[in-house]
Amino acid sequence: MATSPPYPTRPGEAPGGTLGHAHWWQRPWVRYGALITLLTLSGLVILALVREQTGTQGFLVGVGLAVLPVPLLMAAFRWLDRVEPGPWRNLLFSFAWGACAAALIAIVANSFATQWIATATADPTGANTLGATVIAPVVEESAKAAAVLLVFLFRRRDFTGILDGVVIAGVTATGFAFTENILYLGTAYGTDQLTGDSGVASVTAATFFVRIVMSPFAHPLFTVLTGIGFGIAALSTDRQRVRRVLLPLCGLLLAMGMHALWNGSTTLGQYGFIAVYAAFMVPAFGLLTWLVVWTRQRELRTVRTELPAYAVAGWLTPAEPFALGSMRARRLARRYARRYGGKPAARAVAQYEAYATSLAFLRHRGRLGRAGTDFVTRERELLLELWHRRGAARPALDHAARLTAPPVPVAPTPWPVHWAYGHPPYGHPAHGSPPYGHPYPAYGSDAHRF
């Protein structure tokens, strides 16, 4: 029989119960204020620069066309993150950093470097080629990698593996590509206005086809390599410092190399772009897609493997580890909760699933010797969060487990046996009452206390 766990130490509180005195620059509101100010100023400056180059009409056309792939890419990365959803604030920061700060750094640094090379060599054409194939990949991938580094350093609890690196890097690159596409499409529209071209033969249509239709995943594909490096580093122990530094650098160098190959494909002749696209970009995209999907399934297996220990201890019901390790069962549990308990119950179930997944990953790292010194405190925090939401989550997860669990054959007996497959018929409508005795318990209910 489980009892209420001891109250965990509060974040920022010393083990003895004494609150620590943080410096003024360590206070959350100071950090958030500085970050919001930086991103806002960067956004205003990049907005002015892009509008200056494209004109107001070209800017509006660029925004309307560049926004089209953004929802699709964001939905794809959010789908990858469904096993252990990260906070929305991390995704918003990543997108804003890519669209504002990274884009500003890139446009200023690329322009300065290209002009300097053109002045030094008196060869503007060669300077543009060198800028596109060497300078731009180094500058842009470094600027985007800064967002991944910041989340890795300051949101370490939310950055636990490869998928976290992929999602943060991909969302950052999506924001960067959004701003860059506005610039390219707006400039193309301005060119068409001067030449009078329109329709399929216009520069705008060609730019849209290449950047939005053929390669919306280009920038995310490059930066995801950096994210994978940080994700593998997150799986390392604190004592593996060399590995924690070298792996992100290797990922960044690979991202720069693939970016340089992509930009340089336009200089390889009439069919160079198509050859690089078919021989490198498409296979690389397929390989990385397989890797992240395989990693997602591996994380689900980790949940099913680690959580039974808490079921044995009484923190979870026996059916919960299976249900929490299946995305279909999770979805059914949230749907069940919404049907009988409304949005608060569905939200409680979603939070319960996220906390339980974090608990499984924490235990997995601890079992492998990769957990930090705050393992016990963090474990108690997660168990307490589960304890507060158990009344709404347990009936939903048990219901989902019964719907998704494979049938278990039972040996025939000489007397009639009902329900030979699956779970016993408690609470079945055939016995006069709906499952778990509807109506659904309200959020925070103690109806299912141990």
ZAMARGU-4260 file (C-alpha; in steps of 0.2 Angstrom, whole numbers, plus 5000, padded with zeros to 4 digits):
<rodrens>
0) 5000/5000/5000 | 5007/5017/4994 | 5007/5032/5005 | 5009/5050/5001 | 5027/5053/4997
5) 5038/5065/5007 | 5037/5083/5001 | 5052/5086/4989 | 5065/5100/4992 | 5059/5115/4983
10) 5069/5121/4968 | 5082/5134/4975 | 5081/5128/4992 | 5096/5121/5002 | 5095/5103/5009
15) 5092/5110/5026 | 5077/5120/5021 | 5086/5137/5020 | 5082/5147/5004 | 5098/5151/4994
20) 5101/5170/4990 | 5103/5171/4971 | 5112/5186/4963 | 5101/5198/4954 | 5106/5192/4937
25) 5101/5175/4942 | 5083/5179/4945 | 5071/5172/4932 | 5063/5188/4928 | 5080/5196/4924
30) 5084/5182/4912 | 5068/5182/4904 | 5067/5201/4902 | 5084/5201/4894 | 5080/5187/4882
35) 5064/5195/4877 | 5072/5212/4874 | 5086/5204/4864 | 5074/5194/4852 | 5062/5209/4850
40) 5076/5221/4845 | 5083/5208/4833 | 5066/5205/4826 | 5064/5224/4823 | 5081/5226/4815
45) 5079/5211/4804 | 5061/5217/4799 | 5068/5234/4794 | 5083/5226/4784 | 5072/5213/4774
50) 5059/5227/4771 | 5072/5238/4764 | 5079/5225/4752 | 5062/5219/4746 | 5050/5234/4748
55) 5034/5234/4757 | 5024/5225/4743 | 5038/5212/4741 | 5039/5209/4760 | 5021/5206/4761
60) 5021/5193/4746 | 5037/5185/4754 | 5028/5183/4771 | 5012/5176/4763 | 5022/5163/4753
65) 5036/5159/4766 | 5023/5155/4780 | 5016/5140/4770 | 5028/5127/4775 | 5030/5133/4793
70) 5014/5124/4801 | 5019/5107/4792 | 5037/5108/4799 | 5032/5113/4816 | 5018/5099/4817
75) 5031/5086/4811 | 5044/5091/4825 | 5030/5092/4838 | 5025/5075/4833 | 5042/5068/4836
80) 5042/5077/4853 | 5025/5068/4859 | 5034/5055/4869 | 5041/5067/4881 | 5034/5084/4876
85) 5045/5099/4880 | 5038/5115/4886 | 5031/5127/4873 | 5042/5141/4879 | 5057/5131/4873
90) 5050/5129/4855 | 5044/5148/4855 | 5062/5153/4860 | 5070/5142/4847 | 5059/5148/4833
95) 5061/5166/4838 | 5080/5164/4839 | 5081/5157/4822 | 5069/5169/4814 | 5076/5185/4823
100) 5093/5183/4831 | 5101/5170/4820 | 5094/5178/4804 | 5101/5195/4809 | 5118/5188/4813
105) 5118/5179/4796 | 5113/5194/4785 | 5125/5206/4794 | 5140/5194/4794 | 5137/5187/4777
110) 5136/5204/4769 | 5151/5211/4778 | 5162/5196/4774 | 5157/5195/4756 | 5160/5214/4753
115) 5177/5212/4762 | 5182/5198/4751 | 5176/5207/4735 | 5186/5223/4740 | 5202/5213/4744
120) 5202/5202/4729 | 5193/5214/4716 | 5183/5199/4711 | 5164/5202/4715 | 5159/5186/4707
125) 5171/5175/4716 | 5167/5184/4732 | 5149/5180/4730 | 5153/5161/4726 | 5165/5160/4741
130) 5152/5169/4752 | 5138/5156/4747 | 5149/5140/4749 | 5160/5144/4763 | 5155/5160/4773
135) 5136/5157/4774 | 5137/5139/4780 | 5149/5143/4794 | 5140/5159/4800 | 5122/5152/4798
140) 5125/5135/4806 | 5134/5143/4820 | 5121/5156/4823 | 5107/5142/4823 | 5118/5131/4834
145) 5118/5145/4848 | 5100/5142/4851 | 5103/5123/4854 | 5118/5127/4865 | 5107/5139/4876
150) 5093/5126/4878 | 5106/5113/4882 | 5115/5124/4895 | 5100/5133/4904 | 5086/5120/4901
155) 5095/5104/4905 | 5080/5095/4912 | 5071/5097/4896 | 5086/5092/4885 | 5088/5073/4889
160) 5092/5064/4872 | 5093/5064/4854 | 5075/5069/4850 | 5076/5084/4861 | 5091/5090/4851
165) 5082/5086/4834 | 5067/5096/4839 | 5076/5111/4846 | 5087/5112/4831 | 5073/5109/4818
170) 5062/5122/4826 | 5076/5134/4826 | 5081/5131/4808 | 5062/5132/4803 | 5062/5150/4810
175) 5078/5154/4801 | 5072/5147/4784 | 5055/5157/4787 | 5065/5174/4787 | 5077/5169/4774
180) 5062/5164/4762 | 5054/5181/4765 | 5070/5189/4759 | 5072/5178/4743 | 5054/5178/4738
185) 5052/5196/4741 | 5067/5200/4731 | 5061/5189/4717 | 5044/5197/4717 | 5053/5214/4715
190) 5063/5208/4701 | 5047/5202/4692 | 5039/5219/4695 | 5054/5227/4686 | 5054/5214/4671
195) 5035/5212/4670 | 5036/5193/4671 | 5022/5184/4679 | 5015/5167/4681 | 5024/5150/4680
200) 5039/5159/4670 | 5042/5172/4684 | 5057/5172/4696 | 5045/5172/4710 | 5037/5155/4704
205) 5054/5147/4702 | 5060/5153/4719 | 5044/5147/4727 | 5046/5130/4718 | 5064/5127/4723
210) 5064/5134/4741 | 5046/5130/4747 | 5041/5114/4736 | 5057/5105/4733 | 5067/5109/4749
215) 5057/5116/4764 | 5067/5104/4774 | 5084/5110/4769 | 5089/5121/4784 | 5081/5109/4797
220) 5091/5095/4789 | 5107/5104/4791 | 5104/5110/4809 | 5097/5093/4815 | 5115/5086/4813
225) 5120/5099/4826 | 5105/5094/4837 | 5110/5076/4836 | 5127/5080/4842 | 5120/5089/4857
230) 5107/5075/4860 | 5121/5062/4861 | 5131/5073/4872 | 5116/5074/4884 | 5117/5055/4886
235) 5134/5056/4892 | 5139/5057/4910 | 5147/5073/4918 | 5164/5065/4919 | 5164/5062/4900
240) 5168/5080/4897 | 5178/5078/4881 | 5164/5068/4873 | 5151/5082/4878 | 5162/5095/4869
245) 5167/5085/4854 | 5151/5078/4849 | 5141/5094/4847 | 5156/5101/4837 | 5156/5086/4826
250) 5138/5088/4823 | 5140/5107/4819 | 5155/5103/4807 | 5143/5090/4798 | 5130/5103/4797
255) 5142/5116/4789 | 5148/5103/4777 | 5131/5098/4771 | 5125/5116/4770 | 5141/5120/4759
260) 5138/5106/4748 | 5120/5112/4745 | 5124/5130/4742 | 5139/5124/4731 | 5128/5113/4720
265) 5122/5129/4710 | 5140/5131/4704 | 5142/5113/4697 | 5133/5116/4680 | 5116/5114/4673
270) 5112/5098/4682 | 5123/5100/4698 | 5108/5105/4709 | 5098/5090/4703 | 5112/5078/4706
275) 5116/5084/4723 | 5098/5085/4728 | 5095/5067/4722 | 5111/5059/4727 | 5114/5068/4744
280) 5099/5078/4751 | 5085/5065/4748 | 5095/5050/4755 | 5101/5060/4770 | 5083/5066/4773
285) 5077/5048/4773 | 5091/5042/4784 | 5088/5055/4797 | 5069/5052/4796 | 5072/5034/4800
290) 5084/5038/4814 | 5072/5050/4823 | 5058/5038/4821 | 5068/5023/4828 | 5074/5034/4842
295) 5056/5038/4846 | 5051/5020/4847 | 5066/5016/4858 | 5061/5029/4870 | 5044/5021/4871
300) 5052/5004/4875 | 5062/5013/4889 | 5046/5019/4896 | 5039/5001/4896 | 5055/4994/4903
305) 5058/5007/4918 | 5041/5011/4924 | 5036/4993/4931 | 5048/4996/4945 | 5036/5010/4951
310) 5021/4999/4948 | 5029/4986/4960 | 5032/5000/4973 | 5013/5005/4972 | 5016/5022/4963
315) 5008/5016/4947 | 4994/5003/4943 | 5000/4987/4934 | 4992/4992/4918 | 5000/5010/4917
320) 5018/5005/4911 | 5011/4997/4895 | 4998/5011/4892 | 5012/5025/4895 | 5023/5015/4882
325) 5011/5016/4868 | 5006/5032/4859 | 4989/5024/4854 | 4985/5020/4872 | 4990/5038/4877
330) 4979/5045/4864 | 4964/5034/4869 | 4967/5039/4888 | 4966/5058/4884 | 4951/5055/4873
335) 4942/5045/4887 | 4947/5058/4900 | 4940/5072/4889 | 4924/5063/4886 | 4920/5060/4904
340) 4929/5073/4913 | 4931/5088/4901 | 4946/5098/4896 | 4953/5098/4914 | 4954/5079/4915
345) 4961/5078/4898 | 4975/5090/4903 | 4978/5081/4919 | 4981/5065/4909 | 4992/5073/4897
350) 5003/5080/4911 | 5003/5063/4920 | 5009/5055/4904 | 5023/5068/4902 | 5029/5067/4920
355) 5028/5048/4920 | 5039/5048/4904 | 5052/5060/4912 | 5052/5048/4927 | 5056/5033/4916
360) 5070/5043/4907 | 5077/5049/4924 | 5077/5031/4931 | 5085/5025/4915 | 5099/5038/4916
365) 5102/5033/4935 | 5103/5015/4931 | 5116/5018/4918 | 5126/5030/4930 | 5121/5046/4920
370) 5110/5054/4932 | 5115/5070/4941 | 5117/5074/4959 | 5099/5079/4960 | 5092/5062/4955
375) 5083/5059/4972 | 5075/5077/4972 | 5070/5076/4954 | 5062/5058/4957 | 5052/5064/4972
380) 5046/5080/4962 | 5040/5069/4948 | 5032/5056/4959 | 5023/5070/4968 | 5016/5077/4952
385) 5010/5060/4947 | 5002/5058/4964 | 4992/5074/4962 | 4985/5068/4945 | 4982/5050/4949
390) 4963/5052/4952 | 4960/5058/4934 | 4974/5048/4925 | 4972/5031/4932 | 4955/5026/4926
395) 4959/5033/4908 | 4975/5024/4907 | 4968/5008/4913 | 4954/5010/4900 | 4966/5013/4886
400) 4977/4998/4892 | 4962/4986/4891 | 4958/4992/4873 | 4976/4991/4867 | 4983/4976/4876
405) 4985/4960/4865 | 4973/4946/4870 | 4981/4933/4882 | 4975/4915/4878 | 4969/4905/4893
410) 4969/4886/4894 | 4952/4878/4892 | 4943/4872/4908 | 4930/4859/4910 | 4917/4872/4916
415) 4911/4887/4906 | 4922/4902/4908 | 4917/4920/4903 | 4930/4932/4897 | 4943/4919/4892
420) 4953/4933/4884 | 4959/4950/4890 | 4955/4957/4907 | 4941/4952/4920 | 4924/4959/4917
425) 4924/4972/4932 | 4914/4987/4928 | 4908/4981/4911 | 4892/4988/4905 | 4885/4970/4904
430) 4886/4970/4923 | 4875/4985/4925 | 4888/4999/4926 | 4900/5008/4915 | 4919/5006/4917
435) 4925/5013/4934 | 4908/5019/4939 | 4904/5034/4929 | 4902/5049/4930 | 4921/5052/4927
440) 4930/5058/4943 | 4934/5076/4943 | 4952/5082/4942 | 4961/5080/4959 | 4948/5068/4965
445) 4953/5056/4979 | 4941/5042/4972 | 4956/5032/4967 | 4967/5034/4981 | 4977/5019/4986
</rodrens>
